[in-house]
Amino acid sequence: MSSGAVEQNYAQNPTFMGIPRHASPRGRDLVVIGAPYDAGTSHRPGTQLGPRAIRQGSDLLLGTGFGRGPAASDIIDCADAGDIDLGPGDARTVMEVAQRSLQSLLEHNDAFLMLGGDHALTLAALRAVVRRHGMVAAVHLDAHCDTQPDVYGTEYHHGTTFRRAIEERLIDPRRLVQIGVRGPRVEPDPQDGARRHGTRVITAADVFAVGPSATARLIREIIGDVPVYVSVGMDVVDPRFAPGTAAPAPDGPSSLDVLEVLRCVGDLEPVGFDVMGVCPPYDHGGVTSLLATEVGAELLYQFARSRCR
């Protein structure tokens, strides 16, 4: 029988990377918040289970990563606020609930890292961030541009998020960089809608051609020193590294490529983050949720680095 002095990570109620749980955090540099939702997904359901799976995967990643230096939690003050209570209501109501919850976090804390959940909820996150910072730039890693018009008669869908964000003037399209785009097409060129607004689309083939370091340099040049929101759809990674996503697309960058691209974030002015699209029913062996945790850990560290410049 254990003495009770120390509990193993797997024996505790999981929080992201062991960050302390606080239901109503105040004065924190960054708050981790889950967004369990999948009604905006058109193909594979199950992303509502993503936040729990990511937290469970983080049992293996306490502390810091190789080569990162100090743990982010040693540099910035973080809390895990649990999950937004998102019931199975209509999409508009869900968006409003998520936006109010995230706005409340930003009234009392500096930034958040949202764990999803499908990518439709990034729109609610951007609405909340813009209420505090005004129009922002965005770095969007994804296999898809997510700039489609209404899908199946709904305006809130994981394929419409960035179209809505541009239309609502939440992000400056000239400072929106989309990385890793590829995959099946529902229209002749799904990138046209983004590029017509001045968005820079860096396809998966582009990343392969120039490499992740050059891609990161290009992001720095385009984004500059304005507030930026960073959104990572886990389907940006090739399915051999991340099979458990709502919309997998072959021929993507590797996990190492994506993590290297994200190392530029600490040179920017990040004000919010999300890691979306983990679909545990297809997450064989937990590798996708484990990688999502690593992506979240990298974003935490880059946020801490941006604060120390």
N, C-alpha and C positions, 0 to 999 in steps of 0.2 A: 504493500500500500504506500502511496506517495505521502511524503511529509506535508504536502500542501503548500510548501514554500514557493515552488515554481511549477507552473503549468506548461505542458507542451503546447506549441502553437496550435496544433490540430485539435486540442481539447478545449479551446476557448471559443467564445462567440466571435466569429471572424470580423475583423475590420480591415481596411485596406492597409497592408504592410504593417499591421500592428499599431496604427495611429490611434490614439485614444478616441473613444466614442463620446460625442456630446450631442444631445438632441437639439439644443439651441445654442450653437457656438457664437461667441462674440469676440471681436478683437483679434481674430486669427488672420494670418497671412493668406492661408488657403484652406478651403473646406472641401473634403471629398463627399460627394452626394450621389446616390444611386438613382437611376431612372428606369424602373422595371416596366417595360412597355413593348408591345410588338404589333399593335393594331395598324401601324403604318407600313407594315411589311407586305409585299405582294407575293412572295414565293415561300420562303421557309419560315414558319412561325417558331417561336421559342426564345426570342431575344429578351423577353420579359424576365428570363432566368439569368440573363447575363451578369447583372451586378453581383448577385450572390456567388456565381461561379468565379468571377474575377477576384472577389475578396478571398474565397477559399484558395484560389491559386496563389494568392500573395503570401500564404503561409511559408512558402519556400523562399521568399525574397525579402526577408527582413534585413534592415541595415542598408548597405549601399552596394552598387554594382562595381564590377572590376573596372578600375580606371576612372571612376567618378569622383574620387576624393571623399570628403565627408558625406554622411547621410543627409539627405535634404531636411529631415526632421531635426537635425542638429543645427541647421542654419535658419530655417523658417518655422513658424509656429503653425501646426496643422491640426485638424480635427476631422473625424469621420462622423458625419451627421446622419448616417443611415440612409434610408430611401425616401424619395418623394412618394406620397400615397396616391398612386395613379390607378384608379379603378377602371373597369371595362366600359366607361362611358363613351360618348361620341368624341371624335377627334378634337373638335373645337373646345369642348370642356376640358379635355386632357391638356391641351396646349395652355389654356388659361391657368389651370392649377399648377402646371409645371413652371410657367413664367412667374406667377406670384411667389412660389416657393423659392425660386432662384433669385428673384428681386429681393426678397426678404434676407436671404443670405448675404447679398451684396450691400445691403443697408448696414450690416454690422460686421462684415468681414471684407477682405480685399479681393479675393478671387475664389473660383471654385474649379474643381475637376469633376466632371460628371461622368459616371460609368453607366453605359447603356446595355440594353435598351436599343430600339431602332433609331435610325438617323433622322427620322421626322422630328424628334425632340430637340435637335440642334437649333431649330428655328425658335423654339421657346427660350433656349439658352441665349441666343443672339439678341432676342428682344429684351431680355433682362440685362444683358451686358450693355446694350446701347442706351438703356435708361440711365445708366451711370456714366458712361464714357462718351456718348455720342457715337456717330458712325465709326466703325472700326475696319481695319484690314482683316483678312482671314487667310490662313493656310489650311487647306483641305486635302487630306490624304485619303484617296478612295479609288476603287476601280471604276467608279461612275461619276459623272459631273453633277448628278442630282439637280439638273436644271430643266426637267421635263415640265410641261403644263399639267393640268389636273390629270390624275390617274384614277381610273375606275370611278370617276365622278367626285373624287375628293381632292381638296386643295392641300390637305396635310398628309403627305405620303413620303416615304423615305427617298423617293426619286424626285421630289419637288422642292426640297428644302432650300437649296441655294437659289433657285429661281425666285421663290417667295422672298428670300432675304434681300435679293437685288431689287425686286419690285418695291419692297417696303423701305428701301434705302437704309437698311441695317448695316450693310457692308459696302465699301467702295469697290465696285467691280474691277477698277484698274489696279487695285491692290488686293485682289483675290487670286491666289495661286493654287491651282488644283494639280495634284501630283499622283501619278500611278494609273491614270485613266486608260481603260481598255474595255474588253469584254463584249458580249453580244449587244447588238444595236436594235432599238425599236424604231429608229428613224435613220435616214441615210447617213447623217453625220451628227450624232448627239452632242458633239462639242461646239457646233456652230452657234447654238444659243448662248453659250458662255462667251465665246470669242467675240460675238457681235457687241457685247457690252465692254469689251476691252480686257476680259479676264485672261490670265496666262494659264494655259492648259499644258502641263508637262506630262506627256503620256508615259506609260510604262516603257515603251520603246525608247523614248527620249532619255529616261533614267538609265537604261542599259547602255545607251550610246555614249553619254557624257560621264556617267558615274554619279554616285550619291554625293560626293564632296562638291563637285561642280554644281549639282542641283541645289545643294545647300547655299552655295555662294550666290546663285541666281535668286533664291528666295530672299536673302539679305538685301540684295540690290533692289528688288521690287517692293518689298515691305517697308524698308527704311526704319524710321524711328517713331512711327505712329502706333497707337494701341492696336494689338492684334489678337484675334481669337484663333486657337488652334484646334482643329477637329480631325480626329483620326477614325475613319471607318476601317474596321479590321479586315474587310475584304480587299483593302489595298495590297495586302500581302498575298503572295501566291498561295493557293490552297494546300500545297504540300507542307507549308509552314503553319497555315491557319485554316484548317478545313471547316471549323465550326462557325460559319458566318451565314447571314441571311441570304446573301447573294454572291456566292463564290465565283471567281472569274480566273481561269488559268492564265499563265504567262505574265505573272506579276513579279514585282521586286521581292527579294528575299527579306527575311526578318532583319538581318544585319544591315541591308540597304536602308530599310525604313528607319531603323534606330540611328543610323549615321546621318540621314537627312534631318532628323529631329534635333540633332546636336547643335543646329544653328539657332534654335529657339532662344537660348540664353543670351544671344547677341541682339535680340529684338526686344520689344516692350509688351510681353504677353499679359493679357488681362483675364483670360479664361481658357478652359480646355475641356475637351471631352474625348472619350474612347468608346466607340459605339459599334453595335452590330455583332457582338458575341452571341452565338446561338448554341447553347450547351447541348441540345439533343444531337447535334452533329459534331460535337467537340470531342473527337475520339482521343481518349487518354488525357483529356484536359489540356492539350497543347495550345489551343487557341486562347483559352482563358489565362494560361500561364504567360503567353506572349503579350496578351493585353495588359497584364500586370506589369510586365517589363516596360511596355510602352508608357503606362501611367507613371511608373517609377522614373523613367527618363524625363517625362514632362515635369514632374515634381522637382527633379534635380535642376533642370534647365530654368524653371521658374526661380528657384533659389539662386542660381548663378546670375540671373538677370537682376536680382535684388542686390547683388554684391558688387556689381560693376562700378 
